[in-house]
Amino acid sequence: MLEIVLTLVFSVVMLVFMAFPAMKIVEAIGKITPISEKLHNILQILITILLSLAVGLFLKFA
């Protein structure tokens, strides 16, 4: 249980820093295929969360 909490704490801190890479990733996806504004916003939020979880896991286990 402590491992999960530590991973989430690391991930919450990284949410702010992962917003810019997520914007760039969604922008690149938008250049390849046209996406609606609603899908653009949803993708940006999901990719931000996934990137921050990935960095949180890396910080926990590295």
C-alpha positions in Angstrom: 0.0 0.0 0.0 2.9 2.4 0.8 4.3 1.8 -2.7 1.1 2.9 -4.3 0.9 6.0 -2.2 4.5 7.0 -2.9 4.0 6.5 -6.6 0.9 8.7 -6.5 2.6 11.4 -4.5 5.5 11.5 -7.1 2.9 11.6 -9.9 0.9 14.5 -8.5 4.1 16.6 -8.3 4.9 15.8 -11.9 1.4 16.8 -13.2 2.5 20.4 -13.7 5.7 19.5 -15.4 4.2 17.0 -17.8 1.6 19.5 -19.2 4.0 21.0 -21.8 5.1 17.6 -23.3 1.5 16.5 -23.4 0.6 19.7 -25.3 3.3 19.0 -27.8 2.3 15.3 -28.2 -1.4 16.2 -28.8 -0.3 19.0 -31.2 1.7 16.4 -33.2 -1.2 14.0 -33.3 -3.4 16.9 -34.5 -1.1 17.5 -37.4 -1.3 13.9 -38.5 -5.1 13.5 -38.1 -7.6 16.2 -37.7 -9.2 16.0 -34.2 -12.1 18.0 -32.7 -11.5 20.5 -29.9 -13.2 18.2 -27.4 -11.1 15.3 -28.3 -8.0 17.5 -28.2 -8.8 18.5 -24.6 -9.5 15.0 -23.5 -6.3 13.7 -25.1 -4.2 16.4 -23.5 -5.6 15.5 -20.0 -5.1 11.8 -20.5 -1.6 12.1 -21.8 -0.6 14.5 -19.0 -1.9 11.9 -16.4 -0.2 9.0 -18.2 3.2 10.8 -18.5 3.1 11.9 -14.8 2.3 8.3 -13.8 5.2 7.0 -15.9 7.6 9.5 -14.3 6.2 8.7 -10.8 6.8 5.0 -11.4 10.3 5.8 -12.7 11.1 7.9 -9.6 9.7 5.2 -7.3 11.6 2.2 -8.8 14.7 3.8 -10.2 
